[in-house]
Amino acid sequence: MSFDYAQKEPEKFLTFLKRQKMIFIVAFLGYVCAYLVRNNFKLMSKSIMVTNGWDKADIAMLLSCLTISYGLAKFYMGALGDRVDLRKLFSICLAASAAICIIIGISHTSIILLSVLLILCGVVQGALAPASQNMIANYYPNKTRGAAIAGWNISQNMGSALLPMAIATMTTMGFIVPATGDIFMAFLVPGVLVLLFALFCWKYGGDNPEAEGLDSLRTMYGDAGESNVATEEEKSTLTYWQLIWKYVFLNPALLLVAAVNVALYFIRFGIEDWMPIYLHEVAHLGDAEAHMAISVLEWVAIPGSLVFAWLAVKYPNKMAKMGAIGLFIMVGIVFAYEYVAVSGPSNYALLLVICGILGALIYGPQLIVNILTINFVPLNVAGTAIGFVGVTAYLIGNMGANWIMPLMADGFGWFWSYVVIAALSAFSAIGYLILAKHEEKTIKA
């Protein structure tokens, strides 16, 4: 169908393809920028705690303000994205995140003020993932949508890795002195850069092809343009809230995707967040060695995600099966990680290899959640669906990992904490196998 349309409307189709590429650039780099102004307080929290004379409980409370507000905002800001211009929402919230980051750098001596600022940061940051994914969904047809979302997913790893590197570089150069509380540049430099990029997003971002005078994906690509979830009659006759109830809250496939994502978030944060303590207590590694293991996990996740992106191009309606295969392998890798860690520092090189494999198998199957979420709902409620799947993962999966991992470790030993992770990997794999048939039925590539 796209070939016929290209023959019939060559100029329009060429314009669309140019805009398609630009939308991906905006969404990808924009979300890298989101990470550059999200975790600055977390990275500078030790300096802030020491210079203000606070304790760990104060920092934990402040970090919870960001985590909870961000988790909740992913849902209601995602729903807002279905009703407003995505270009404006994304640009404004990215700029607001940058401004809040700079303000935190100026004023971080009051717990009350910091609490308010971190809550606001969570709210505006909550719009960025749904809005950026929704932009991609609106400009990419079935065959390439999964690959585009998979490619976008790498922005999280890049942003997570770039901010600590930038702060470490500025610290080495003397622009940041954590010991004396001279940390303003850790907030100012990323904040200014992101503010400038927000202007770029305002100019070059998009909402959907129709808003720019172009034709819809279904007009250009036929049945391969959008997922075959809701009929055109339903989209035009059902109200927004009726569509949400039917295709988000009462959609069995999406509810299973959300359950799988909860398990995947537990796996991700259960491994990543507890890796420093686990490797220190069990493998008897120092801080530098433990941080290197985390870095390897994050960086290898990028080529690992690229492999899943390639699979999304090759098998656009078989991604659930790919996720299941990866997660069944993950079960064995989790036990290998535990076994090698127990053996101590002598197997450090092998431990790094296993951490890299973990990174690929954590982020690869998780990006499939984003693909399935968008493909299992009508595009005009995709933001709400992304937010719903995201908020359940953060509030149940992330928080569950924060509590259950240490409770299991203290009560029964670290081995049983990783048994829980292995069991959740198997559960997620089975969930993906159940979703595979629905995916093939829904997506016509």
DANORJO-V724047 format. One record per backbone hydrogen bond with DSSP energy under -1.0 kcal/mol. CO is the residue of the C=O (numbers start at 1). NH is the residue of the N-H. E is the energy in kcal/mol with one decimal. If there is no record, write none. Layout:
# DANORJO-V724047
CO;NH;E  CO;NH;E
This chain:
# DANORJO-V724047
1;5;-2.7  2;6;-2.7  3;7;-1.9  4;8;-2.0  5;9;-3.6  9;13;-2.5  10;14;-2.1  11;15;-2.4  12;16;-2.4  13;17;-2.3  14;18;-2.0  15;19;-2.4  16;20;-2.6  17;21;-1.7  18;22;-2.0  19;23;-2.7  20;24;-1.7  21;25;-2.0  22;26;-2.6  23;27;-2.7  24;28;-3.0  25;29;-2.4  26;30;-2.0  27;31;-1.5  28;32;-1.8  29;33;-2.3  30;34;-1.5  31;35;-1.3  32;36;-1.0  39;43;-2.3  40;44;-1.8  44;48;-2.3  45;49;-2.8  46;50;-2.4  47;51;-2.7  48;52;-1.6  49;54;-2.1  55;59;-1.5  56;60;-2.7  57;61;-2.2  58;62;-2.1  59;63;-2.7  60;64;-1.9  61;65;-1.5  62;66;-1.3  63;67;-2.5  64;68;-2.8  65;69;-1.6  66;70;-2.3  67;71;-2.5  68;72;-2.4  69;73;-2.2  70;74;-1.7  72;75;-1.0  72;76;-1.6  73;77;-2.7  75;79;-2.3  76;80;-1.7  77;81;-1.8  80;83;-1.6  80;84;-1.2  85;89;-2.4  86;90;-2.8  87;91;-2.2  88;92;-2.6  89;93;-2.3  90;94;-2.2  91;95;-2.4  92;96;-2.6  93;97;-2.1  94;98;-1.9  95;99;-2.4  96;100;-2.6  97;101;-2.2  98;102;-2.1  99;103;-2.2  100;104;-2.5  101;105;-1.7  102;106;-1.4  103;107;-2.9  110;114;-2.5  111;115;-2.4  112;116;-2.1  113;117;-2.6  114;118;-2.7  115;119;-2.0  116;120;-2.5  117;121;-2.4  118;122;-2.2  119;123;-2.0  120;124;-2.3  121;125;-2.4  122;126;-1.6  125;128;-1.3  127;131;-2.1  128;132;-2.2  129;133;-2.3  130;134;-2.4  131;135;-2.1  132;136;-1.7  133;137;-2.5  134;138;-2.0  136;139;-1.0  136;140;-1.3  141;145;-2.2  144;148;-2.3  145;149;-2.6  146;150;-2.5  147;151;-2.6  148;152;-2.5  149;153;-1.9  151;154;-1.1  152;155;-2.1  153;156;-1.3  154;158;-2.3  155;159;-2.7  156;160;-2.4  157;161;-1.9  158;162;-2.7  159;163;-1.7  161;165;-1.4  162;166;-2.8  163;167;-2.6  164;168;-2.6  165;169;-2.3  166;170;-2.4  167;171;-2.2  168;172;-2.3  169;173;-1.9  170;175;-2.1  170;176;-1.2  177;180;-1.2  177;182;-1.7  181;183;-1.7  182;177;-2.9  183;186;-1.4  184;187;-1.8  184;188;-2.7  185;189;-1.6  187;191;-1.6  188;192;-2.8  189;193;-2.1  190;194;-2.4  191;195;-2.2  192;196;-2.1  193;197;-1.9  194;198;-2.1  195;199;-1.1  196;200;-1.2  197;201;-2.3  198;202;-2.1  199;203;-1.8  200;204;-2.6  201;205;-2.3  209;212;-1.4  209;214;-2.4  210;213;-1.7  216;220;-2.0  217;221;-3.1  218;222;-1.9  221;224;-1.3  222;225;-1.9  224;142;-1.9  227;229;-1.8  231;235;-2.2  232;236;-1.5  233;237;-2.1  234;238;-2.6  239;243;-2.4  240;244;-2.0  241;245;-2.4  242;246;-2.3  243;247;-2.9  244;248;-2.2  244;249;-1.6  245;250;-1.8  251;255;-2.5  252;256;-2.0  253;257;-2.0  254;258;-2.6  255;259;-2.0  256;260;-2.5  257;261;-2.4  258;262;-2.1  259;263;-1.9  260;264;-2.4  261;265;-2.5  262;266;-2.0  263;267;-2.3  264;268;-2.8  265;269;-2.8  266;270;-2.4  267;271;-1.9  268;272;-2.8  269;273;-1.3  274;278;-2.8  275;279;-2.9  276;280;-1.5  277;281;-2.8  278;282;-3.0  279;285;-2.1  286;290;-2.2  287;291;-2.7  288;292;-2.0  289;293;-1.8  290;294;-1.8  291;295;-2.4  292;296;-2.5  293;297;-2.1  294;298;-2.4  295;299;-2.8  296;300;-2.6  297;301;-1.1  299;302;-1.1  300;304;-2.1  301;305;-2.5  302;306;-2.1  303;307;-1.9  304;308;-1.5  305;309;-2.2  306;310;-2.4  307;311;-2.1  308;312;-1.8  309;313;-1.4  310;314;-2.2  311;315;-3.4  315;318;-1.9  318;322;-1.4  319;323;-2.5  320;324;-2.1  321;325;-2.2  322;326;-2.2  323;327;-2.2  324;328;-2.2  325;329;-1.9  326;330;-1.8  327;331;-1.3  329;333;-1.9  330;334;-2.7  331;335;-1.4  332;336;-1.9  333;337;-2.6  334;338;-2.1  335;339;-2.4  336;340;-2.7  337;341;-2.2  338;342;-1.9  339;343;-1.1  341;344;-1.4  344;347;-1.5  345;348;-1.7  347;351;-2.2  348;352;-2.2  349;353;-1.7  350;354;-2.3  351;355;-2.5  352;356;-2.1  353;357;-2.0  354;358;-2.5  355;359;-2.2  356;360;-1.9  357;361;-2.3  358;362;-1.6  359;363;-2.2  360;364;-1.9  362;366;-1.0  363;367;-1.9  367;371;-1.6  368;372;-2.8  369;373;-2.6  370;374;-1.7  371;375;-2.1  372;376;-1.8  378;381;-2.0  379;382;-1.3  381;385;-2.1  382;386;-2.8  383;387;-2.4  384;388;-2.7  385;389;-2.6  386;390;-2.1  387;391;-2.9  388;392;-1.8  389;393;-1.3  390;394;-2.3  391;395;-2.6  392;396;-2.0  393;398;-2.1  394;399;-1.4  396;400;-1.8  397;401;-2.1  398;402;-1.9  399;403;-1.5  400;404;-3.3  403;407;-1.7  404;408;-2.9  405;409;-2.2  406;410;-2.9  407;411;-2.3  408;412;-3.0  408;413;-1.1  414;418;-1.8  415;419;-1.2  416;420;-1.6  417;421;-1.4  418;422;-2.4  419;423;-2.6  420;424;-2.3  421;425;-1.9  422;426;-2.1  423;427;-2.4  424;428;-2.5  425;429;-2.2  426;430;-2.3  427;431;-2.4  428;432;-2.4  429;433;-2.0  430;434;-2.0  431;435;-1.8  432;436;-1.3  435;439;-2.3  436;440;-2.1  437;441;-1.7  438;442;-2.1  439;443;-2.5  442;228;-2.3
